[in-house]
Amino acid sequence: MKNRTYSIKDLEVLTGIKAHTFRIWEKRYNLLIPQRTDTNIRYYTDEELRKALNISFLVKHGYKISKVSKWDEEKINTIVLELSMRRTSGYGYLNRLILSMVNFDNQSFHKYTEEIISEMGFEEAFTQVFFELFVRLGTYWQIGSVFPAQEHYVTNIIRQKLIAEIDKLKVSEKKRKNFLFFLPENELHEMSLLFYSYLAGKMGYNVIYLGQFVPWDDLVKMKEQVRVDLLFTAFVNSMTREALEQYVVALKELFHTSKIYITGMQLQRHDPKLPRSVKVVKDYQEFQSLLG
């Protein structure tokens, strides 16, 4: 596989270290050795990125750059490994996961996800680390610092972990309230939807999960066949305020007897006018309190 190259801006975004700081480190400590294009523009290899991530990890754990700069790669890797084997912060976990993602390192990525879940518990791991990882990936993708295969790689592994937890939940034989989870057409980012459905299932609701990109006609048909007591959906992809308001109003008219919960960045962006009975969910803790 052909190695990728990275700009100094990519290094800034992926490591959290400012570009001008890297330039100072290069000049003062000869820490990274960028290649140059024919037009004299800096670029960095996968090896340089890995080194930058490791150095960032050490600096943010209190190590002085003047000291780290004197270490060879073997010692840097050894210290990073020792630190990563201890109980570490959410930030440290994020750096480890990002480094594993860059290398498509299955063994390390699975190891760290299992370690995070074991130490923090499943819900805290998801809300404090994995969701933050997805936020970062979204930013990286927008500026071109990661390519789709890397994002899909991470998403599918975390998704498998989440589905495995959902599968552990017992379906109650008692008649429970039906809770419908779906994403509208053109919505594909279902990780938060899966997580909220997990929370609802854990609280004893009968979860009906339709997933992403659900056509409106399917909702109409479902309404005719199944009683829907509660409903949850999300709006992530770009849309106008008018389109958002119209969709939510139509949804409430269709499921007029159901409690409707919605979330997503488009709600923050537009602050739309919504029917009184439609509840905007800010985070998972609020969602749990509303259902509890």
N, C-alpha and C positions, 0 to 999 in steps of 0.2 A: 504494500500500500504506500502510495506516495505521501511523504511527510508534508504537513501543513506548515505554513509560515505565518508569523504573527507580527503585527505592528506594535510599536511601543504603547499605543493606546489600548490595544488588546491586552497587553500585559498589565496595564493599569486597572482595567476592568476586572480581569480574572483574578488578580492578586489583591487588589485593594490598596496597592502602593502607587502613589502618584508618579506620572511619567517623568516629571522633573527630578524626583528623588532617584529614579533609576539612572537618569543621566549623570547625576552627581556621583552615584555609586560606581558607575562605569569609569568615570574620570578619576575618581579618588582611589578606588580599590581594584579597578580592572575586574569587577565582579562578573559582569556579563559581557560577552563579546558578540555584538550584533554583526550580521552580514550586511552588505550594502548592494542595492540594485544599481543598474547602470546609471541611474539618475541620482545616485548617492542617498537614497532613502533607506533608513534602518529597517531591518526585519530580523525576526528571531525564529529559531527552529523549535521543534518539540522539546529537544533537550534543554534549550535555554528556558523555555516556559516551565518545564518541570523544576529546574533549578530555581527559577524566580518564585514559584509557588512554595518550594521548600524554605527558601530564605524568608519569604513573607511569613510563613508559619512560625519560624524561629523568632523573628523580630517581634511578632505580636505575642510571643510567649516570654518576652523580656530579655532576649539575647541581644547584645550590642552588635551592630553591623560591623564595627571595627574588628570585633573578635571573630564573627562568622566568616568574614572575608578572608581570614587566614587559614580556614579549614579547607581540606580537599573534599571532593564530592563524596567519598566514602564516609568521612566523618559526619558531614552534613546529613547524609541519609541515615546514619546510625542514630544520631541525636533525634531526628524527626521521628524515627521508628520508636525510640524509647518514649518520647513524649506521647505519641499516638496510642501507645499501649496503656498509658495511664488514663484515669478518668479525665476526660477533656471537655472543653466548652463547646457550645453549639457552633461557635465560629471555627474552632479547630476541626470539628467534624465536617463542616462545610468544605474547608480546604482539602481535607482528605478525600472527600467524595468527588470534588472537582478534579483533583489530580487523577483519581481512578478513572473518571469519565474520559479525560483527555487521552489516557492510555488504553481505553477499552479493557481495563483490567478487571475481569469478572471476579477473580478470587478476592481481590481487595475490596471491590465495591460491595459484594455480598457480605464480606466479613464486617465491614464498617456499618452497614445497615443493620445487621443482626446485633452488633455491639450497641448501637444507638438505642434500638428497641429494648434490649435487655436492661440497659442502665437507666433509661428515661421512662420506660413504659410506652406502649404503642401509641396512645393518644398524644402524649407529650412529644414523642419523637416526630410524629407527623406534623404537629402544629408548630413546634419550635425549630425543627431542622429541615424536614422534607419540603414543607411549604415554602420556606425561605430559599431552599435550593431551586424550586420551580420559579420563584420570583427572579432569582439571579439568572437562571437559564433564559427566561423571557427577555431580560435586558441584553444578555450576551447574543441571543439570536437576532435581536433587532439591529445590533451594530455589526453583526457578521463575525463575532468572535467564536461562535460555535456553529457547526453545520447541522442540518436536520438529523443526520444519523446519530449524532451524539445526544441530542435531545430525546429522540425516540428510544435510544438505548437506556437512558436513565429512567424515562417515564415508564417504560414497560417493566423494568425491574421493581420499581416502587409500586406500580399498579398490581403486580403479582403478589407483593407482600400484603397489600390492602385487601385484595380479593380473598387471600388465604385467611385473613382475620374475619372477614365477613362470613366465610364458609364455616367458621367455628361457631357462629351464632346459631342457636337452636330456634327453629320455627315453632312457635307456640301452637298447640292444638286448639286453644281457646280462641273464640272470636275476638279479634283485635281490630282496631281502627286501621283502615287501609291508607297507606301513605305513598303517594305517587311521586316518583323522582324521574325527571326527564330534562333534556336540553332542547331548545327550539332548533328549527332548521338553521343551518350555517354555524351552529355552535358545536365545537369539537373537543374543547378542553373539559374533560369530565372528571379530572382527579378530585376536585373539591366536591363534586356531586356524589362521587363514590364514598368519600369520607363522611359526608352528611348522612348518606343512606346507611352507612355503618352505625353511626350514632343512633339513628332512629331505630334500627333493628336491635341494637343493644338495649334500648329503652323499652322494647317489647312491642313495637308497632309492626304491622304486617306490611313489609316494604314491597312495593311493585316498582321495579327498576327498569325503565325503558332505555336509559342511556342517552347517547348523543344524537343530534340531527333528527329529531322526531317531527315528521310532517304534521301539519295542523289537522288534516283529515283523520289521521290516526287517533288524535286526541278526541275528536268528535265521536268516532266509533267506540273508543274506550268508555267515554261518558255514558253511552247507551247500554253498555254491557256490565260495567263494574261500578260499585259505589266507591267514590273517592272522598274520604273524610278530610284528608290533608294533602297538600301538594307543594312540591319544592322544585324550583328551577333557578337558572343563573343566566346572566347576560354579561359575557366577556368580550366577544367580538365587537368591533366598531359598528355603531348604528346611530341614527339621529334620535334626538329626544322625542320627536313626534312619533317615530316608528316604535320606540320603546313604550311610550304611553299607550299607543293604540293596541299594542300586543297585550299588555297587562290588563287593559280594560276588557278586551275580547276574552281573555283567559278567565277573568272574574265572571263575565256574563255566562260563559260556558259552564264553569264549575261554581255556580252561584251559591251553593250550599257548603262548599269546601273552604277550609282555612288555607290561605295561600301564603307561602313564604318564598321570598326571592332574594338573591344576592348577586354580586358581580361588580366589576369595576365600572361598567357603564352607568350604574346607579350613582356611584360617587362622581362620575364625570358630569352627568346631566342634572342630578337632583330632580327627577321627574315628579310631576303631580300624579298621585296614585289614588286609587279607591281606598277609603279608610280601612277597610277590612284586609287589605294586603299589607303584610308585614315585611319590612326590609330587615334582613339578618346581617349584622355587622361581622360576627365571628362565631366560632363553634361554641364558645361559652354562653353567648346570648341564646344561641339555638337550643342548647341543653336546658337553659333556664326557662325558655318559652314552653318547651315540651314537658318539663318537669312539673 
